[in-house]
Amino acid sequence: MEKAGIKTSLIFMAALMLGFACALINVSVIAAAVLAVIFIILLLQNYERLTYIIALYVFIDYAVRNIVGHELLSSYWDEILLIIAVALWLYKRVRYRQTVLYRWSPLDFPLIMFFGVGIFLFLINSPDMSISFEGLRAVIQYMFWYFAVVQLLETKKAGRNIYRILVYSGTLMALHGILQYLMKVENPLNWTDAAESDVTRVFSIVGSPNVLGSLMILLIPMAAGLFFAEKKPLKKLLFFCSTAAMGLCLILTFSRGAWLGMAVAAAVYFTFKDKRLFIPFAVAAVLAFLFVPSISSRVAYMLTSDYIASSIRGGRLGRLVEGFAVLKDNLWLGTGFGHFGGAVAMNNIPGSFYMDNYYLKTAVEMGLLGLASFMALVASVIVWCRRAVKKIADKAGRELVLGAFAGMCGVLFHNLFENIFEVPMMVTYFWLAAAFIMFTRQKDQGDRFSGSSDESH
């Protein structure tokens, strides 16, 4: 059957099913069905569009949880989207049979090895199988977006559209965060120590200043990449303002861990871009510390005996001590997935708490064996993304890849102080950025995956 015939048949069957539905269910469900059919048709016409939806993850998740409010949909919408991505990939393979069945990338093997170690640990060390399965799913599920995006992307244009969507999304959230600060939005008491009660921390729609700060770490270098890649003055100005807005928002999160993560991201960016940029960045940081009281007091308080005592008594230092104690008792194989330091443990095991260090949380749950496999994966990401920055010949592509790489390094560092990869949105965006880098690297090397040009679709 010709491609046009396949499309017509699919549309006809969708319309027929919708007609039956109209006779059986109410109008609101029918409206949802109409939107679903339109959604499917649009994806079948250009399957790269699904990657744009992934880039809008933060807004979709917020809308589903806070506007739609359907409990089942709130819990499983991203799993449904991942299944749709796999189905689209299979459809793509059938429709373009002349193309390669699977597009390999340098990060496939490290990811598969990590999955293998995780499944092995799940099979031999699961005190409670249901909790451990949920814990394993929380660790590896969102990494599958890397495979989905690499397989679905075909054109440089689509890859750069994802990049821009991420930056535009970050800019909107940054502006929202700045507005929250101006309006002095009320914060929960546990966001600051009693001695810092006058600080307003912004959180936009993600619900946490630390998570918003980590998102800004990822996206600020990406916005800078667009600024340097763009040639048109007005667009340069737009991306400069975007970078500045997200930078201000990062400051207003008052997340010290995020500030350190941004320093690492900036160091990586300047090392590859122009080492002279270290000077104005360092000067700006010193001036902010000296002349912005809220910043200097936030940093200085961390060095006081009151903060250290408070942190040991019921804060992150106390949790770190407890984490290392649990690790000592479960050194090689860990406590089992979902049994320590994350959302799954908090929901299922009384007395659990969030561990403010993703690497320690991984070590406690997976043991040193699991931590070694995870660190091998992290090292592979850094090595291959660094190679992409150095090897890509296209100047604009290199600027974008450098921005994504620097942001990813900052997020990896931030995980030393926060449980960032426990947040589905953040781990999804991290692997989306990795997929963009690997796809751009392969396209720059002249790999035409589907036989279609960049002008197609």
Contacts in CASP RR format, 6 or more apart in sequence:
PFRMAT RR
TARGET T0000
AUTHOR 0000-0000-0000
METHOD contacts of the structure
MODEL  1
MEKAGIKTSLIFMAALMLGFACALINVSVIAAAVLAVIFIILLLQNYERL
TYIIALYVFIDYAVRNIVGHELLSSYWDEILLIIAVALWLYKRVRYRQTV
LYRWSPLDFPLIMFFGVGIFLFLINSPDMSISFEGLRAVIQYMFWYFAVV
QLLETKKAGRNIYRILVYSGTLMALHGILQYLMKVENPLNWTDAAESDVT
RVFSIVGSPNVLGSLMILLIPMAAGLFFAEKKPLKKLLFFCSTAAMGLCL
ILTFSRGAWLGMAVAAAVYFTFKDKRLFIPFAVAAVLAFLFVPSISSRVA
YMLTSDYIASSIRGGRLGRLVEGFAVLKDNLWLGTGFGHFGGAVAMNNIP
GSFYMDNYYLKTAVEMGLLGLASFMALVASVIVWCRRAVKKIADKAGREL
VLGAFAGMCGVLFHNLFENIFEVPMMVTYFWLAAAFIMFTRQKDQGDRFS
GSSDESH
1 9 0 8 1.000
3 95 0 8 1.000
6 95 0 8 1.000
7 44 0 8 1.000
7 45 0 8 1.000
10 40 0 8 1.000
10 41 0 8 1.000
10 44 0 8 1.000
11 41 0 8 1.000
14 37 0 8 1.000
14 40 0 8 1.000
14 41 0 8 1.000
15 37 0 8 1.000
18 30 0 8 1.000
18 33 0 8 1.000
18 34 0 8 1.000
18 37 0 8 1.000
21 29 0 8 1.000
21 30 0 8 1.000
21 33 0 8 1.000
22 30 0 8 1.000
42 49 0 8 1.000
43 49 0 8 1.000
43 50 0 8 1.000
43 84 0 8 1.000
43 88 0 8 1.000
44 91 0 8 1.000
46 457 0 8 1.000
47 88 0 8 1.000
47 89 0 8 1.000
47 91 0 8 1.000
47 92 0 8 1.000
47 152 0 8 1.000
48 152 0 8 1.000
48 153 0 8 1.000
48 154 0 8 1.000
48 155 0 8 1.000
48 158 0 8 1.000
48 159 0 8 1.000
48 457 0 8 1.000
50 81 0 8 1.000
50 84 0 8 1.000
50 85 0 8 1.000
50 88 0 8 1.000
50 148 0 8 1.000
50 152 0 8 1.000
51 148 0 8 1.000
51 149 0 8 1.000
51 152 0 8 1.000
51 153 0 8 1.000
51 158 0 8 1.000
51 159 0 8 1.000
51 162 0 8 1.000
51 432 0 8 1.000
52 158 0 8 1.000
52 161 0 8 1.000
52 162 0 8 1.000
52 165 0 8 1.000
53 60 0 8 1.000
53 81 0 8 1.000
54 81 0 8 1.000
54 85 0 8 1.000
54 145 0 8 1.000
54 148 0 8 1.000
54 149 0 8 1.000
54 162 0 8 1.000
54 428 0 8 1.000
54 432 0 8 1.000
55 162 0 8 1.000
55 165 0 8 1.000
55 166 0 8 1.000
55 169 0 8 1.000
55 432 0 8 1.000
56 165 0 8 1.000
56 169 0 8 1.000
57 78 0 8 1.000
57 424 0 8 1.000
57 425 0 8 1.000
57 428 0 8 1.000
57 429 0 8 1.000
58 169 0 8 1.000
58 173 0 8 1.000
58 205 0 8 1.000
58 206 0 8 1.000
58 215 0 8 1.000
58 425 0 8 1.000
58 429 0 8 1.000
59 169 0 8 1.000
59 205 0 8 1.000
60 77 0 8 1.000
61 77 0 8 1.000
61 78 0 8 1.000
61 424 0 8 1.000
61 425 0 8 1.000
62 205 0 8 1.000
62 206 0 8 1.000
64 70 0 8 1.000
64 73 0 8 1.000
64 74 0 8 1.000
64 77 0 8 1.000
65 74 0 8 1.000
68 74 0 8 1.000
78 142 0 8 1.000
78 424 0 8 1.000
78 428 0 8 1.000
79 141 0 8 1.000
82 141 0 8 1.000
82 144 0 8 1.000
82 145 0 8 1.000
82 148 0 8 1.000
85 145 0 8 1.000
85 148 0 8 1.000
85 152 0 8 1.000
86 148 0 8 1.000
88 152 0 8 1.000
89 148 0 8 1.000
89 151 0 8 1.000
89 152 0 8 1.000
92 151 0 8 1.000
92 152 0 8 1.000
92 450 0 8 1.000
93 99 0 8 1.000
93 101 0 8 1.000
96 450 0 8 1.000
96 451 0 8 1.000
96 452 0 8 1.000
98 451 0 8 1.000
99 449 0 8 1.000
99 450 0 8 1.000
99 451 0 8 1.000
100 449 0 8 1.000
102 151 0 8 1.000
103 150 0 8 1.000
103 151 0 8 1.000
103 442 0 8 1.000
103 449 0 8 1.000
105 150 0 8 1.000
105 438 0 8 1.000
105 439 0 8 1.000
105 442 0 8 1.000
106 380 0 8 1.000
106 384 0 8 1.000
106 438 0 8 1.000
107 146 0 8 1.000
107 380 0 8 1.000
107 381 0 8 1.000
107 384 0 8 1.000
107 434 0 8 1.000
107 438 0 8 1.000
108 147 0 8 1.000
110 376 0 8 1.000
110 377 0 8 1.000
110 380 0 8 1.000
110 381 0 8 1.000
111 143 0 8 1.000
111 146 0 8 1.000
111 147 0 8 1.000
111 377 0 8 1.000
113 373 0 8 1.000
113 376 0 8 1.000
113 377 0 8 1.000
114 140 0 8 1.000
114 143 0 8 1.000
114 373 0 8 1.000
114 374 0 8 1.000
114 376 0 8 1.000
114 377 0 8 1.000
115 140 0 8 1.000
115 143 0 8 1.000
117 366 0 8 1.000
117 369 0 8 1.000
117 370 0 8 1.000
117 373 0 8 1.000
118 136 0 8 1.000
118 139 0 8 1.000
118 140 0 8 1.000
118 337 0 8 1.000
118 366 0 8 1.000
118 370 0 8 1.000
118 373 0 8 1.000
119 136 0 8 1.000
121 333 0 8 1.000
121 334 0 8 1.000
121 336 0 8 1.000
121 337 0 8 1.000
121 366 0 8 1.000
121 367 0 8 1.000
121 369 0 8 1.000
121 370 0 8 1.000
122 132 0 8 1.000
122 133 0 8 1.000
122 136 0 8 1.000
122 336 0 8 1.000
122 337 0 8 1.000
124 333 0 8 1.000
125 132 0 8 1.000
125 333 0 8 1.000
125 334 0 8 1.000
125 336 0 8 1.000
126 132 0 8 1.000
126 133 0 8 1.000
126 336 0 8 1.000
126 337 0 8 1.000
127 335 0 8 1.000
127 336 0 8 1.000
127 339 0 8 1.000
128 339 0 8 1.000
128 348 0 8 1.000
131 337 0 8 1.000
131 338 0 8 1.000
131 339 0 8 1.000
131 344 0 8 1.000
131 345 0 8 1.000
131 348 0 8 1.000
131 349 0 8 1.000
132 336 0 8 1.000
132 337 0 8 1.000
132 338 0 8 1.000
132 339 0 8 1.000
133 337 0 8 1.000
134 337 0 8 1.000
134 338 0 8 1.000
134 344 0 8 1.000
134 348 0 8 1.000
135 337 0 8 1.000
135 338 0 8 1.000
135 344 0 8 1.000
135 365 0 8 1.000
136 337 0 8 1.000
136 338 0 8 1.000
138 337 0 8 1.000
138 338 0 8 1.000
138 343 0 8 1.000
138 344 0 8 1.000
138 422 0 8 1.000
139 337 0 8 1.000
139 362 0 8 1.000
142 424 0 8 1.000
142 427 0 8 1.000
142 428 0 8 1.000
142 431 0 8 1.000
143 427 0 8 1.000
143 431 0 8 1.000
145 428 0 8 1.000
145 431 0 8 1.000
145 432 0 8 1.000
145 435 0 8 1.000
146 431 0 8 1.000
146 432 0 8 1.000
146 434 0 8 1.000
146 435 0 8 1.000
149 162 0 8 1.000
149 431 0 8 1.000
149 432 0 8 1.000
149 435 0 8 1.000
149 436 0 8 1.000
149 439 0 8 1.000
150 435 0 8 1.000
150 438 0 8 1.000
150 439 0 8 1.000
153 159 0 8 1.000
153 162 0 8 1.000
153 435 0 8 1.000
153 439 0 8 1.000
154 449 0 8 1.000
154 450 0 8 1.000
154 452 0 8 1.000
154 456 0 8 1.000
154 457 0 8 1.000
155 452 0 8 1.000
155 453 0 8 1.000
155 454 0 8 1.000
155 455 0 8 1.000
155 456 0 8 1.000
155 457 0 8 1.000
156 440 0 8 1.000
156 443 0 8 1.000
156 454 0 8 1.000
157 454 0 8 1.000
158 457 0 8 1.000
159 436 0 8 1.000
159 439 0 8 1.000
159 440 0 8 1.000
160 400 0 8 1.000
162 432 0 8 1.000
162 436 0 8 1.000
163 222 0 8 1.000
163 226 0 8 1.000
163 400 0 8 1.000
163 404 0 8 1.000
163 436 0 8 1.000
164 226 0 8 1.000
166 219 0 8 1.000
166 222 0 8 1.000
166 429 0 8 1.000
166 432 0 8 1.000
166 433 0 8 1.000
167 219 0 8 1.000
167 222 0 8 1.000
167 223 0 8 1.000
167 226 0 8 1.000
167 239 0 8 1.000
167 242 0 8 1.000
168 242 0 8 1.000
169 219 0 8 1.000
170 215 0 8 1.000
170 216 0 8 1.000
170 219 0 8 1.000
170 242 0 8 1.000
170 246 0 8 1.000
171 223 0 8 1.000
171 242 0 8 1.000
171 245 0 8 1.000
171 246 0 8 1.000
173 204 0 8 1.000
173 205 0 8 1.000
173 206 0 8 1.000
173 212 0 8 1.000
173 215 0 8 1.000
173 249 0 8 1.000
174 204 0 8 1.000
174 216 0 8 1.000
174 242 0 8 1.000
174 245 0 8 1.000
174 246 0 8 1.000
174 247 0 8 1.000
174 248 0 8 1.000
174 249 0 8 1.000
175 245 0 8 1.000
175 249 0 8 1.000
176 204 0 8 1.000
176 205 0 8 1.000
177 202 0 8 1.000
177 203 0 8 1.000
177 204 0 8 1.000
177 212 0 8 1.000
177 249 0 8 1.000
177 252 0 8 1.000
178 202 0 8 1.000
178 245 0 8 1.000
178 248 0 8 1.000
178 249 0 8 1.000
178 252 0 8 1.000
180 200 0 8 1.000
180 202 0 8 1.000
180 203 0 8 1.000
180 204 0 8 1.000
181 200 0 8 1.000
181 202 0 8 1.000
181 252 0 8 1.000
184 200 0 8 1.000
185 200 0 8 1.000
185 202 0 8 1.000
187 199 0 8 1.000
187 200 0 8 1.000
187 201 0 8 1.000
189 197 0 8 1.000
191 201 0 8 1.000
191 209 0 8 1.000
192 199 0 8 1.000
192 201 0 8 1.000
192 254 0 8 1.000
193 301 0 8 1.000
193 306 0 8 1.000
193 307 0 8 1.000
193 310 0 8 1.000
194 310 0 8 1.000
195 301 0 8 1.000
195 306 0 8 1.000
195 307 0 8 1.000
196 297 0 8 1.000
196 298 0 8 1.000
196 301 0 8 1.000
199 254 0 8 1.000
199 294 0 8 1.000
199 298 0 8 1.000
200 252 0 8 1.000
201 209 0 8 1.000
201 252 0 8 1.000
201 253 0 8 1.000
201 254 0 8 1.000
201 255 0 8 1.000
202 209 0 8 1.000
202 212 0 8 1.000
202 249 0 8 1.000
202 252 0 8 1.000
202 253 0 8 1.000
203 209 0 8 1.000
203 211 0 8 1.000
203 212 0 8 1.000
203 253 0 8 1.000
204 212 0 8 1.000
204 249 0 8 1.000
206 212 0 8 1.000
206 215 0 8 1.000
206 423 0 8 1.000
206 425 0 8 1.000
208 423 0 8 1.000
209 253 0 8 1.000
209 254 0 8 1.000
209 255 0 8 1.000
209 258 0 8 1.000
210 253 0 8 1.000
210 255 0 8 1.000
210 257 0 8 1.000
210 258 0 8 1.000
210 418 0 8 1.000
210 420 0 8 1.000
211 418 0 8 1.000
211 420 0 8 1.000
211 423 0 8 1.000
211 425 0 8 1.000
211 426 0 8 1.000
212 249 0 8 1.000
212 253 0 8 1.000
212 255 0 8 1.000
213 249 0 8 1.000
213 250 0 8 1.000
213 253 0 8 1.000
213 255 0 8 1.000
213 258 0 8 1.000
213 414 0 8 1.000
214 255 0 8 1.000
214 258 0 8 1.000
214 411 0 8 1.000
214 414 0 8 1.000
214 418 0 8 1.000
214 420 0 8 1.000
214 423 0 8 1.000
214 426 0 8 1.000
215 425 0 8 1.000
215 426 0 8 1.000
215 429 0 8 1.000
216 246 0 8 1.000
216 247 0 8 1.000
216 249 0 8 1.000
216 250 0 8 1.000
216 253 0 8 1.000
216 258 0 8 1.000
216 262 0 8 1.000
217 250 0 8 1.000
217 258 0 8 1.000
217 261 0 8 1.000
217 262 0 8 1.000
217 265 0 8 1.000
217 407 0 8 1.000
217 410 0 8 1.000
217 411 0 8 1.000
217 414 0 8 1.000
218 265 0 8 1.000
218 407 0 8 1.000
218 408 0 8 1.000
218 410 0 8 1.000
218 411 0 8 1.000
218 426 0 8 1.000
218 429 0 8 1.000
218 430 0 8 1.000
218 433 0 8 1.000
219 246 0 8 1.000
219 407 0 8 1.000
220 243 0 8 1.000
220 246 0 8 1.000
220 247 0 8 1.000
220 250 0 8 1.000
220 262 0 8 1.000
220 265 0 8 1.000
220 407 0 8 1.000
221 265 0 8 1.000
221 266 0 8 1.000
221 268 0 8 1.000
221 269 0 8 1.000
221 402 0 8 1.000
221 403 0 8 1.000
221 404 0 8 1.000
221 406 0 8 1.000
221 407 0 8 1.000
222 400 0 8 1.000
222 403 0 8 1.000
222 404 0 8 1.000
222 407 0 8 1.000
222 433 0 8 1.000
223 239 0 8 1.000
223 242 0 8 1.000
223 243 0 8 1.000
223 246 0 8 1.000
224 239 0 8 1.000
224 243 0 8 1.000
224 269 0 8 1.000
224 403 0 8 1.000
225 239 0 8 1.000
225 399 0 8 1.000
225 400 0 8 1.000
225 402 0 8 1.000
225 403 0 8 1.000
226 235 0 8 1.000
226 239 0 8 1.000
226 242 0 8 1.000
226 399 0 8 1.000
226 400 0 8 1.000
227 236 0 8 1.000
227 239 0 8 1.000
227 240 0 8 1.000
227 242 0 8 1.000
227 243 0 8 1.000
228 273 0 8 1.000
228 399 0 8 1.000
229 395 0 8 1.000
229 396 0 8 1.000
229 397 0 8 1.000
229 399 0 8 1.000
229 400 0 8 1.000
230 236 0 8 1.000
230 239 0 8 1.000
247 262 0 8 1.000
250 258 0 8 1.000
250 259 0 8 1.000
250 262 0 8 1.000
251 259 0 8 1.000
251 288 0 8 1.000
251 295 0 8 1.000
254 294 0 8 1.000
254 298 0 8 1.000
255 418 0 8 1.000
256 298 0 8 1.000
256 299 0 8 1.000
256 302 0 8 1.000
256 417 0 8 1.000
257 414 0 8 1.000
257 417 0 8 1.000
257 418 0 8 1.000
258 414 0 8 1.000
258 418 0 8 1.000
260 413 0 8 1.000
260 414 0 8 1.000
260 417 0 8 1.000
261 410 0 8 1.000
261 411 0 8 1.000
261 413 0 8 1.000
261 414 0 8 1.000
262 410 0 8 1.000
263 285 0 8 1.000
264 409 0 8 1.000
264 410 0 8 1.000
264 413 0 8 1.000
265 406 0 8 1.000
265 407 0 8 1.000
265 409 0 8 1.000
265 410 0 8 1.000
265 411 0 8 1.000
265 413 0 8 1.000
266 281 0 8 1.000
266 406 0 8 1.000
267 278 0 8 1.000
268 405 0 8 1.000
268 406 0 8 1.000
268 407 0 8 1.000
268 409 0 8 1.000
268 410 0 8 1.000
269 277 0 8 1.000
269 402 0 8 1.000
269 403 0 8 1.000
269 406 0 8 1.000
269 407 0 8 1.000
270 277 0 8 1.000
270 278 0 8 1.000
270 281 0 8 1.000
272 389 0 8 1.000
272 390 0 8 1.000
272 402 0 8 1.000
272 405 0 8 1.000
272 406 0 8 1.000
273 402 0 8 1.000
288 295 0 8 1.000
289 295 0 8 1.000
289 296 0 8 1.000
289 299 0 8 1.000
290 296 0 8 1.000
301 307 0 8 1.000
308 317 0 8 1.000
311 317 0 8 1.000
311 318 0 8 1.000
312 318 0 8 1.000
312 321 0 8 1.000
316 356 0 8 1.000
316 417 0 8 1.000
319 353 0 8 1.000
319 354 0 8 1.000
319 355 0 8 1.000
319 356 0 8 1.000
320 355 0 8 1.000
320 356 0 8 1.000
320 357 0 8 1.000
320 360 0 8 1.000
323 340 0 8 1.000
323 355 0 8 1.000
323 360 0 8 1.000
323 364 0 8 1.000
324 360 0 8 1.000
326 335 0 8 1.000
326 340 0 8 1.000
326 364 0 8 1.000
327 334 0 8 1.000
327 360 0 8 1.000
327 363 0 8 1.000
327 364 0 8 1.000
327 367 0 8 1.000
330 336 0 8 1.000
330 364 0 8 1.000
330 367 0 8 1.000
331 367 0 8 1.000
331 368 0 8 1.000
332 367 0 8 1.000
332 368 0 8 1.000
332 369 0 8 1.000
333 366 0 8 1.000
333 367 0 8 1.000
333 369 0 8 1.000
334 363 0 8 1.000
334 364 0 8 1.000
334 365 0 8 1.000
334 366 0 8 1.000
334 367 0 8 1.000
335 364 0 8 1.000
335 365 0 8 1.000
336 365 0 8 1.000
336 366 0 8 1.000
337 344 0 8 1.000
337 365 0 8 1.000
337 366 0 8 1.000
338 344 0 8 1.000
338 345 0 8 1.000
338 348 0 8 1.000
338 365 0 8 1.000
339 345 0 8 1.000
339 349 0 8 1.000
339 365 0 8 1.000
340 352 0 8 1.000
340 355 0 8 1.000
340 361 0 8 1.000
340 364 0 8 1.000
340 365 0 8 1.000
341 352 0 8 1.000
341 353 0 8 1.000
341 354 0 8 1.000
341 355 0 8 1.000
341 361 0 8 1.000
341 364 0 8 1.000
341 365 0 8 1.000
341 419 0 8 1.000
342 352 0 8 1.000
342 354 0 8 1.000
342 355 0 8 1.000
342 361 0 8 1.000
342 419 0 8 1.000
342 422 0 8 1.000
343 354 0 8 1.000
343 422 0 8 1.000
345 352 0 8 1.000
346 352 0 8 1.000
346 353 0 8 1.000
346 354 0 8 1.000
354 419 0 8 1.000
354 422 0 8 1.000
355 361 0 8 1.000
355 364 0 8 1.000
355 419 0 8 1.000
356 417 0 8 1.000
356 418 0 8 1.000
356 419 0 8 1.000
357 415 0 8 1.000
357 416 0 8 1.000
357 417 0 8 1.000
357 418 0 8 1.000
357 419 0 8 1.000
358 415 0 8 1.000
358 416 0 8 1.000
358 418 0 8 1.000
358 419 0 8 1.000
358 420 0 8 1.000
358 421 0 8 1.000
358 422 0 8 1.000
359 371 0 8 1.000
359 374 0 8 1.000
359 375 0 8 1.000
359 415 0 8 1.000
359 416 0 8 1.000
361 419 0 8 1.000
361 422 0 8 1.000
362 370 0 8 1.000
362 371 0 8 1.000
362 374 0 8 1.000
363 370 0 8 1.000
363 371 0 8 1.000
366 373 0 8 1.000
366 374 0 8 1.000
378 412 0 8 1.000
381 408 0 8 1.000
381 412 0 8 1.000
381 434 0 8 1.000
382 409 0 8 1.000
382 412 0 8 1.000
384 438 0 8 1.000
385 401 0 8 1.000
385 404 0 8 1.000
385 405 0 8 1.000
385 408 0 8 1.000
385 434 0 8 1.000
385 437 0 8 1.000
385 438 0 8 1.000
386 405 0 8 1.000
387 441 0 8 1.000
388 401 0 8 1.000
388 405 0 8 1.000
388 437 0 8 1.000
388 438 0 8 1.000
388 440 0 8 1.000
388 441 0 8 1.000
389 398 0 8 1.000
389 401 0 8 1.000
389 402 0 8 1.000
389 405 0 8 1.000
391 441 0 8 1.000
391 444 0 8 1.000
391 445 0 8 1.000
392 398 0 8 1.000
392 401 0 8 1.000
392 440 0 8 1.000
392 441 0 8 1.000
392 444 0 8 1.000
393 444 0 8 1.000
394 444 0 8 1.000
397 440 0 8 1.000
397 444 0 8 1.000
400 436 0 8 1.000
400 440 0 8 1.000
401 436 0 8 1.000
401 437 0 8 1.000
401 440 0 8 1.000
401 441 0 8 1.000
404 433 0 8 1.000
404 434 0 8 1.000
404 436 0 8 1.000
404 437 0 8 1.000
405 437 0 8 1.000
407 433 0 8 1.000
408 430 0 8 1.000
408 433 0 8 1.000
408 434 0 8 1.000
411 420 0 8 1.000
411 426 0 8 1.000
411 430 0 8 1.000
414 420 0 8 1.000
415 421 0 8 1.000
420 426 0 8 1.000
420 427 0 8 1.000
421 427 0 8 1.000
421 430 0 8 1.000
442 449 0 8 1.000
END
